[in-house]
Amino acid sequence: MVCDFNEKYVENVTCELKGLRRQYIVANLEADTIGVFKNFSVHIKIYKFYNQFRPFLVDVKLNVCDVINKKSTSNFYGNTVVRLMAKYTSIIKCPVIGHIFIRNFELKVDYFKDIMEDGKYRFNFIFFETMEWLGNLTLYGEILTNYRRLKTA
């Protein structure tokens, strides 16, 4: 996991991954906002590795505040982002101000194995306030659906 944030808008950033089991990892991120985010957006991109990382399936921009405040109609990605935010983050309404966090965000292979083929992936989350860049969160992972399971005797 790689975190890169604009010090003009966000401070005291900590990012970490914790491996709990072989196929189960949680991500944690904490930060303090400088000012108020009233028009908070995220650009989500997924890349698959084919000798280098290349765009794969998802390249979508969402105005998180509009989706949370139900000002725009949600699509699959909007609904998914809002559901995950409600479960794992402190961002439940807009405007966003103060201490924000993502805690115990579960990264399970089971979430992806039915919709994505085996391979190495990069997930990019680029955060904006109107047109100002706030930061990047990049996750790298590998999906292996046929990994060997231990046999019980």
Secondary structure as UniProt FT lines:
FT   STRAND          2..5
FT   TURN            7..9
FT   STRAND          10..21
FT   TURN            22..23
FT   STRAND          24..37
FT   STRAND          40..49
FT   STRAND          53..63
FT   HELIX           64..68
FT   TURN            69..70
FT   HELIX           76..88
FT   STRAND          96..108
FT   HELIX           109..112
FT   TURN            113..115
FT   STRAND          119..129
FT   TURN            130..131
FT   STRAND          132..143
FT   TURN            145..146
//
